[in-house]
């Protein structure tokens, strides 16, 4: 979820960590034994149905608690049975819960909730809100519910619905656009919904905050035919990636005006996590290969420099030196992302290690020190996070291994006996003593119970929108259901796609093998990107054979190479430079990773017609 945490100080060298490696190996052995014991008492199909129903009851215990005691405030106080405004004062938990109601088949509650929001919610309010949290929770919640309420194919269409949620989403999106008005294109972290960005607003934002907006804003562009939403969020991703280190790593915090990294710790957890997630998911939802190319490079670097099988550490983005041997709870989304990428074996090992921490404490603390094997001081809480449950669901879906049902059963038990409160479920302030705090984040209903329910419904013979619905769904980082409908996934009907309709009428184009040379990567003994890898390339769609198509089908053209589409060439010093060996090319080729060169329009046109000046990498 890309939450912030205090900056860290100091570093830990490789040599100082050697004594702890033996202890880490011991913990891995304990992890294996944990799962072996769990498998001995596997979940039966009958028990899976009972657990599914128990999770449903958990949802309604918390949802009814919110509606009865907190609505229309943002979030529930489950101990005192009260409410509080935490984000913007616009019924946050109700918006975040909409698609879960639909997933559970609750037509009555879903319809009444959509109706209330359409009639009562407004965003012309003098509130300064987080761009990141507002996008993933509110904008994502509105869009997901809009798709469900407006489409007969979902089985949950509301006859009286007239795009009220979409209208609200568009209004909210436009109110956040001023945040992107920066020299780097990376947005401010906060924006006032009435007045724009305050002149005293911090110029420092997190990588996740700037790079986890592409799905929701991209959908807005496709639904409104206004490209501005997608353009600003893609520019933000490009702004972050262009400032990566020579190791292809990004830091945790960056100045949106100067582009300087203010915190250079690279990792897969806090402040960075969903940047990786949205690279892959933007490709899966939109088919935009630029996101896939960036993901492949970013993922390979993460597996090379951050992966210490089965754990992940944080390193200096420039040197790769370990600075923080810590498991933090937001890392737990990573095995689920690896399932989507097809890299299953390391996902299994890492999930086992992360789950061993849950078994040890009943929950995952915000921080677990891998050097001392203790809870990190100041990071002892568990705010009902869904990430480990999310990965458990994806691994069960990919493997059907019953161990993940056993893990899910343990997670339900922990939540029921450790976190259940009179009106909902409470934050745990200390996982060692299971102390409760009077707060329940909206994502508990949007994600935590959703993934648990999906896990056991899948084991029971799935009967839900995700598994049996008309579309493939991409889950946002807030767990919202984003359908890969033709309107969303096939919107670019022009020459950028092979065989697509060519509006310009140009039916003759020549194209050659892409100028991008990417070899399959073996990272720490695991096969990189297994589900996409064919021959020697991570994506065959990048490597098109030279072909000429002329007049075969009117309006059909073969599509452009990656470089032609985006006006970008990649220069790699590992291979010889051919063609133009001007000082400009030599100067650009000094970086150790491929450098990104954005061409102007005239260059792009020349790129399409003349390959003689290309630099092959």
C-alpha positions in Angstrom: 0.0 0.0 0.0 3.0 2.3 -0.1 2.7 3.7 3.4 5.3 6.1 4.8 7.6 5.4 7.7 10.4 7.4 9.4 13.7 7.7 7.5 16.4 5.2 8.6 19.8 6.1 9.7 23.1 4.3 9.4 24.2 1.3 7.4 25.1 -2.3 8.0 27.9 -3.8 5.9 28.0 -7.3 4.4 30.6 -8.6 6.9 28.7 -7.6 9.9 25.7 -9.6 8.6 27.6 -12.9 8.2 27.0 -14.1 11.7 23.2 -13.7 11.2 23.1 -15.7 8.0 23.3 -18.9 10.0 20.3 -17.8 12.1 18.4 -16.9 8.9 19.0 -20.4 7.5 17.6 -21.8 10.8 14.5 -19.7 10.4 14.0 -21.0 6.9 14.2 -24.5 8.3 11.6 -23.6 10.9 9.4 -22.2 8.1 9.5 -25.5 6.3 8.6 -27.4 9.4 5.8 -25.0 10.0 4.2 -25.8 6.7 4.8 -29.6 7.1 2.9 -29.5 10.4 0.1 -27.5 8.8 -0.3 -29.9 5.9 -0.9 -32.7 8.4 -4.2 -31.1 9.3 -5.3 -29.9 5.9 -8.5 -28.0 5.2 -11.2 -30.3 3.8 -13.7 -29.0 1.1 -16.5 -29.0 3.7 -14.3 -26.9 6.1 -13.4 -24.6 3.2 -17.1 -23.7 2.8 -17.5 -23.1 6.5 -14.4 -20.9 6.5 -15.8 -19.0 3.5 -19.0 -18.4 5.4 -17.0 -17.3 8.5 -15.2 -14.7 6.4 -18.5 -13.4 5.1 -19.7 -13.0 8.7 -16.4 -11.2 9.5 -17.1 -8.7 6.7 -20.6 -8.0 7.9 -19.6 -7.7 11.5 -17.3 -4.9 10.5 -19.4 -3.4 7.7 -22.5 -3.2 9.9 -20.5 -1.8 12.7 -19.3 1.0 10.4 -22.8 1.7 9.0 -24.5 1.7 12.4 -21.9 3.6 14.3 -19.5 5.6 12.0 -21.2 6.3 8.7 -20.9 8.8 7.0 -17.6 9.5 8.6 -14.6 7.9 7.0 -13.6 5.1 9.3 -14.9 3.0 12.2 -13.6 3.1 15.8 -14.4 -0.5 16.6 -13.7 -0.5 20.3 -15.7 2.5 21.3 -18.3 2.0 18.4 -17.7 5.5 17.1 -16.4 7.0 13.9 -13.7 9.4 12.6 -12.7 11.3 9.5 -9.3 10.2 8.4 -8.9 11.0 4.7 -11.4 13.5 3.3 -14.6 13.2 5.2 -16.5 11.5 2.4 -17.7 8.1 3.7 -14.4 6.5 2.8 -15.1 3.0 4.2 -18.4 2.8 2.3 -16.7 3.7 -1.0 -13.9 1.2 -0.3 -16.4 -1.6 0.4 -18.6 -1.3 -2.7 -17.1 -3.9 -4.9 -16.8 -6.3 -1.9 -20.5 -6.0 -1.5 -21.0 -6.9 -5.1 -18.5 -9.8 -4.9 -20.5 -11.2 -2.1 -23.6 -11.0 -4.2 -25.3 -8.5 -1.9 -27.5 -6.7 -4.5 -29.6 -4.8 -1.9 -26.7 -3.3 0.0 -24.7 -2.6 -3.1 -27.7 -0.8 -4.8 -28.5 1.3 -1.7 -24.9 2.2 -1.2 -24.4 3.3 -4.9 -27.6 5.3 -4.7 -26.6 7.1 -1.5 -23.1 8.0 -2.9 -24.6 9.2 -6.2 -27.0 11.6 -4.4 -24.8 12.8 -1.5 -21.1 12.7 -2.3 -19.4 15.8 -3.4 -15.7 16.7 -3.8 -15.9 20.5 -3.9 -14.6 20.6 -0.4 -11.8 22.6 1.2 -9.8 19.4 2.2 -6.1 18.6 1.6 -5.8 14.9 0.8 -3.2 12.4 -0.1 -3.1 11.9 -3.9 -2.0 8.3 -3.4 -4.6 7.3 -0.9 -7.4 9.2 -2.5 -6.6 7.6 -5.9 -6.4 4.0 -4.7 -9.2 4.1 -2.2 -11.7 6.6 -3.5 -11.1 6.9 -7.2 -10.5 3.1 -7.5 -13.6 2.3 -5.4 -15.8 4.6 -7.5 -14.5 3.2 -10.8 -14.8 -0.5 -9.8 -18.3 0.0 -8.6 -19.2 1.9 -11.7 -18.2 -1.0 -13.9 -20.3 -3.4 -11.9 -23.3 -1.2 -11.6 -23.4 -0.3 -15.3 -22.9 -3.7 -16.9 -25.6 -6.4 -17.3 -22.8 -9.0 -17.7 -21.8 -8.6 -14.1 -25.1 -9.7 -12.8 -25.2 -6.7 -10.5 -26.4 -4.0 -12.8 -28.5 -1.3 -11.2 -31.4 -0.3 -13.6 -31.6 3.2 -12.2 -27.9 3.8 -12.4 -26.9 6.7 -14.7 -23.1 6.9 -14.4 -23.3 8.9 -11.1 -20.1 7.2 -9.8 -18.2 7.8 -13.0 -19.2 11.5 -12.9 -17.8 11.7 -9.4 -14.7 9.9 -10.4 -14.0 12.3 -13.2 -14.6 15.3 -11.0 -12.2 13.8 -8.4 -9.6 13.0 -11.0 -9.6 16.6 -12.3 -9.3 18.0 -8.8 -6.1 16.0 -8.4 -4.5 17.1 -11.7 -2.8 20.2 -10.2 -0.6 17.9 -8.2 1.2 16.8 -11.4 2.3 20.3 -12.3 5.9 19.8 -11.4 9.2 20.1 -13.3 9.8 16.3 -13.1 6.2 15.3 -13.8 6.2 13.4 -10.5 3.2 14.6 -8.5 3.1 16.3 -5.1 2.0 14.0 -2.3 -1.0 16.1 -1.4 -3.5 18.4 -3.1 -6.4 20.5 -1.9 -9.6 19.5 -3.6 -10.8 23.1 -3.8 -7.7 25.2 -4.2 -5.1 22.9 -5.7 -1.6 22.5 -4.3 -0.7 24.7 -1.3 2.4 26.9 -1.7 3.9 25.3 1.4 3.3 21.7 0.3 6.3 19.4 0.7 8.2 18.8 -2.5 9.2 15.3 -1.3 7.1 12.3 -2.1 7.5 8.6 -2.1 8.2 6.4 -5.1 5.0 4.5 -4.5 3.1 7.7 -4.1 4.2 9.0 -7.5 4.2 5.7 -9.3 1.0 4.0 -8.2 -1.6 6.0 -10.1 -1.6 4.6 -13.6 -4.4 2.1 -13.4 -7.1 4.4 -12.0 -6.1 7.4 -14.0 -5.6 5.3 -17.2 -9.1 4.0 -16.8 -10.4 7.5 -16.5 -8.9 8.4 -19.8 -10.4 5.4 -21.5 -13.9 6.1 -20.1 -13.8 9.8 -20.9 -11.7 9.8 -24.1 -9.6 12.5 -22.4 -5.9 11.5 -22.5 -4.8 13.9 -19.9 -5.3 11.5 -17.0 -3.2 8.7 -18.5 -0.6 11.1 -19.8 0.2 12.7 -16.4 0.5 9.4 -14.6 2.7 7.8 -17.3 4.9 10.9 -17.2 5.2 10.4 -13.4 6.4 6.8 -14.0 8.8 7.9 -16.6 10.1 10.7 -14.3 10.8 8.1 -11.6 12.4 5.5 -13.9 14.6 8.1 -15.7 16.2 8.8 -12.3 17.0 5.2 -11.5 20.5 4.3 -10.5 23.0 2.5 -12.7 21.8 -0.7 -10.9 18.3 -0.1 -12.2 17.1 0.6 -8.6 14.9 3.4 -7.4 15.0 5.0 -4.0 12.2 5.6 -1.5 11.7 9.3 -1.6 12.4 12.0 -4.2 12.1 15.7 -4.6 9.5 16.4 -7.2 11.1 19.7 -8.3 14.8 18.8 -8.5 14.5 15.1 -9.1 17.0 14.4 -6.4 16.6 11.3 -4.2 16.1 12.4 -0.6 16.2 8.8 0.6 18.3 6.3 -1.4 17.3 3.1 0.3 16.0 0.7 -2.4 13.6 -2.1 -1.5 10.3 -3.8 -2.3 8.5 -2.6 0.8 7.5 0.7 2.4 7.4 3.7 0.1 8.3 1.7 -3.0 6.2 -1.5 -3.1 3.3 -0.7 -5.4 5.6 1.1 -7.9 6.6 -2.4 -9.0 3.1 -3.7 -8.8 1.6 -1.1 -11.1 4.3 -1.5 -13.8 3.2 -5.1 -14.4 -0.5 -4.5 -13.8 -0.6 -1.5 -16.2 0.8 -3.8 -18.9 -1.7 -6.5 -18.1 -4.7 -4.2 -18.1 -3.8 -1.8 -20.9 -1.4 -3.9 -23.0 1.2 -1.0 -23.0 4.5 -2.7 -23.6 6.4 0.3 -22.2 5.3 -0.7 -18.7 6.3 -4.3 -19.3 9.8 -3.3 -20.5 10.3 -1.1 -17.4 9.0 -3.9 -15.1 11.3 -6.5 -16.6 14.4 -4.3 -15.9 13.2 -3.2 -12.5 12.3 -6.8 -11.5 15.6 -8.2 -12.6 17.4 -5.6 -10.6 15.3 -6.3 -7.5 16.0 -10.0 -7.8 19.7 -9.4 -8.2 20.3 -6.8 -5.5 17.5 -7.1 -3.0 16.8 -10.8 -2.9 18.6 -12.8 -0.2 16.7 -16.1 -0.6 14.1 -16.2 0.8 14.1 -12.7 2.3 14.4 -9.2 0.8 16.6 -6.5 2.2 17.0 -2.8 1.5 20.2 -1.6 -0.1 21.7 1.7 -1.2 20.4 2.3 -4.7 23.8 3.4 -6.0 26.1 0.8 -4.5 23.9 -2.1 -3.7 25.3 -2.3 -0.1 22.8 -3.6 2.5 21.6 -0.8 4.7 18.5 -2.4 6.3 18.1 -6.1 6.9 14.4 -5.9 7.7 11.2 -7.6 6.7 8.5 -5.1 6.7 4.9 -6.1 6.3 4.3 -4.3 3.0 6.9 -6.6 1.4 4.3 -9.4 1.7 2.6 -8.4 -1.5 5.6 -9.5 -3.5 5.0 -13.3 -3.8 1.5 -12.4 -5.2 3.1 -10.2 -7.8 5.6 -12.9 -8.7 2.7 -15.2 -9.4 1.3 -12.7 -11.9 4.8 -12.5 -13.4 5.1 -16.3 -13.6 8.1 -16.6 -11.2 6.5 -19.1 -8.8 9.4 -20.9 -7.0 10.9 -17.9 -5.3 7.4 -16.7 -4.5 6.7 -20.0 -2.6 9.9 -19.8 -0.6 9.4 -16.1 0.3 5.8 -16.6 1.3 6.9 -19.5 3.5 9.4 -17.2 5.3 7.0 -14.3 5.7 4.3 -16.7 7.0 6.7 -18.0 9.6 6.7 -14.5 11.1 2.9 -14.5 11.2 2.9 -17.9 12.9 5.4 -16.7 15.4 3.3 -13.7 16.6 -0.2 -14.3 15.3 0.2 -11.3 13.0 3.0 -9.7 10.9 4.5 -6.7 12.6 5.3 -3.7 10.6 9.0 -4.5 10.9 10.9 -7.7 11.7 14.6 -7.4 12.1 16.4 -10.2 10.2 19.7 -9.6 12.0 18.2 -10.1 15.5 15.1 -12.1 14.5 13.0 -9.9 16.7 10.3 -7.3 16.2 11.8 -4.0 15.1 11.4 -1.4 17.9 8.8 1.1 17.0 7.3 -1.2 14.3 5.4 -3.6 16.5 1.9 -3.0 15.2 -0.4 -4.8 12.8 -2.9 -2.5 11.2 -5.0 -5.3 9.7 -2.9 -5.3 6.5 -3.9 -7.6 3.6 -0.6 -8.2 1.8 0.3 -11.6 3.1 -3.3 -12.8 2.7 -3.3 -11.5 -0.9 -0.1 -13.5 -1.7 -1.7 -16.5 0.0 -4.7 -16.3 -2.4 -2.6 -15.9 -5.5 -0.3 -18.8 -4.6 -3.2 -21.1 -3.9 -4.8 -20.0 -7.2 -1.6 -20.8 -9.0 -0.6 -24.1 -7.3 -3.8 -25.4 -5.6 -1.4 -26.4 -2.8 -3.5 -27.1 0.4 -0.8 -25.5 2.6 -2.2 -22.1 1.6 -5.7 -23.0 2.8 -4.0 -24.0 6.1 -2.3 -20.6 6.2 -5.6 -18.9 5.5 -7.3 -20.8 8.3 -4.6 -19.6 10.7 -5.0 -16.0 9.6 -8.8 -16.2 10.2 -8.1 -17.6 13.7 -5.7 -14.8 14.4 -8.1 -12.1 13.3 -11.1 -13.6 15.1 -9.3 -14.2 18.4 -6.8 -11.4 18.4 -8.4 -8.5 16.5 -12.2 -8.8 16.8 -13.8 -6.0 18.7 -17.4 -5.2 19.7 -18.2 -3.3 16.4 -15.5 -4.4 14.0 -11.8 -5.4 14.0 -9.1 -3.4 15.8 -5.6 -2.5 14.9 -3.0 -4.4 16.9 -0.6 -2.0 18.5 1.8 -4.7 19.7 1.9 -8.1 18.0 3.8 -9.6 21.0 1.1 -8.8 23.5 -1.9 -8.4 21.1 -2.8 -5.0 22.4 -5.7 -3.4 20.6 -6.2 0.1 19.2 -9.5 1.8 18.5 -9.2 2.1 14.8 -10.1 0.1 11.6 -8.7 1.1 8.3 -11.1 1.0 5.3 -8.8 -1.4 3.5 -9.8 -4.1 6.0 -13.1 -4.4 4.1 -11.7 -3.6 0.7 -8.8 -6.1 0.8 -8.2 -8.1 3.9 -11.5 -10.0 4.1 -11.9 -9.9 0.3 -8.8 -11.9 -0.3 -9.7 -14.3 2.5 -13.2 -14.8 1.1 -11.8 -15.4 -2.4 -9.3 -17.9 -1.1 -11.9 -20.2 0.5 -14.6 -19.6 -2.2 -12.0 -20.8 -4.7 -11.4 -23.9 -2.6 -15.2 -24.5 -2.3 -15.9 -24.4 -6.0 -15.9 -20.7 -7.0 -19.1 -18.9 -7.6 -18.2 -15.2 -7.8 -17.6 -12.4 -10.2 -13.8 -12.7 -10.3 -13.7 -16.4 -11.1 -16.8 -16.9 -13.2 -17.6 -13.4 -14.4 -17.5 -12.1 -18.0 -14.1 -10.4 -17.8 -10.6 -11.0 -16.5 -10.0 -8.7 -13.5 -6.9 -6.9 -12.4 -6.9 -6.1 -8.7 -5.7 -2.6 -7.8 -3.3 -2.1 -5.0 -6.4 -1.4 -2.8 -8.0 -4.7 -4.0 -10.5 -3.0 -6.3 -11.8 -5.0 -9.3 -10.7 -3.4 -12.6 -12.1 -5.4 -15.6 -10.1 -5.9 -18.8 -13.1 -4.9 -20.9 -12.6 -4.1 -24.6 -13.2 -0.4 -23.8 -10.3 -0.5 -21.3 -7.9 -3.0 -22.8 -8.4 -2.5 -26.6 -8.8 1.3 -26.7 -5.8 2.1 -28.9 -7.1 1.1 -32.3 -4.3 2.5 -34.4 -1.0 1.5 -35.8 0.6 0.9 -32.4 -0.7 -2.6 -32.3 -0.1 -5.5 -34.7 -3.1 -6.0 -36.9 -5.0 -3.0 -35.4 -7.2 -0.7 -37.3 -5.1 2.0 -38.9 -7.0 5.2 -38.8 -4.4 7.0 -40.9 -5.1 4.7 -43.8 -1.4 3.9 -44.0 -1.4 0.2 -44.9 2.2 -0.1 -45.7 4.8 -0.1 -43.0 8.0 -1.9 -42.6 9.3 -2.9 -39.3 12.3 -4.8 -38.1 13.4 -6.6 -35.0 13.2 -4.3 -32.0 16.3 -2.4 -31.2 15.9 -3.6 -27.6 18.1 -6.5 -26.6 17.0 -8.2 -23.4 18.2 -11.5 -22.4 16.4 -13.8 -20.1 17.7 -13.3 -16.6 18.6 -15.8 -14.0 18.3 -14.1 -10.7 19.6 -15.9 -7.6 19.0 -19.3 -9.2 15.4 -18.6 -10.1 14.1 -18.3 -13.6 13.1 -14.7 -14.4 9.7 -14.0 -15.7 8.9 -17.6 -16.5 5.4 -17.2 -17.8 6.3 -14.5 -20.4 9.7 -15.9 -21.4 10.0 -17.6 -24.8 13.3 -18.4 -26.5 15.7 -15.8 -25.2 13.4 -12.9 -24.8 11.1 -11.9 -21.9 8.3 -10.9 -24.3 8.0 -12.1 -27.9 5.8 -9.1 -28.7 9.0 -7.0 -28.5 10.8 -9.0 -31.2 8.9 -8.9 -34.4 10.4 -10.4 -37.6 11.0 -8.1 -40.5 7.9 -8.0 -42.6 6.2 -5.9 -45.1 2.4 -5.7 -45.3 0.9 -3.8 -48.3 -2.7 -3.6 -49.2 -3.7 -7.0 -47.9 -6.5 -5.7 -45.8 -7.6 -2.2 -46.0 -7.0 -0.3 -42.7 -4.8 -3.0 -41.2 -1.2 -2.3 -40.5 1.5 -4.4 -38.7 2.4 -2.0 -35.9 5.5 -0.3 -34.8 8.5 -1.4 -32.8 8.8 -0.3 -29.2 11.3 2.4 -30.1 9.1 3.7 -32.9 6.0 3.8 -30.7 7.6 5.9 -27.9 10.4 7.7 -29.7 12.9 6.0 -27.4 16.1 4.1 -28.1 18.1 2.1 -25.6 21.9 2.3 -25.7 23.9 -0.5 -24.2 27.6 -0.4 -23.7 27.9 -4.2 -23.4 27.6 -4.5 -27.2 29.4 -2.7 -29.9 27.9 0.5 -31.3 27.0 0.3 -34.9 25.8 2.9 -37.4 26.3 6.5 -36.2 29.3 6.6 -33.9 29.1 10.4 -33.3 30.2 11.8 -30.0 26.6 12.2 -29.0 26.1 8.4 -29.1 29.3 7.7 -27.3 28.5 10.2 -24.6 25.0 8.7 -24.1 26.5 5.2 -23.9 28.7 5.6 -20.8 26.0 4.5 -18.3 26.2 0.9 -17.2 22.5 0.3 -17.9 20.5 1.2 -21.0 19.9 4.9 -21.1 16.6 6.3 -22.3 16.7 8.8 -25.1 13.3 10.5 -25.8 13.2 11.7 -29.4 11.3 14.7 -30.8 8.7 14.2 -33.5 11.0 14.7 -36.4 13.3 12.1 -35.0 10.4 9.7 -34.5 9.4 10.1 -38.1 12.9 9.4 -39.2 13.0 6.4 -36.9 10.0 4.9 -38.7 11.5 5.3 -42.1 15.2 5.0 -41.7 17.0 2.5 -39.5 20.5 3.3 -40.6 21.2 5.6 -37.7 19.8 3.2 -35.0 22.0 2.1 -32.2 21.5 -1.6 -31.5 21.7 -2.9 -27.9 
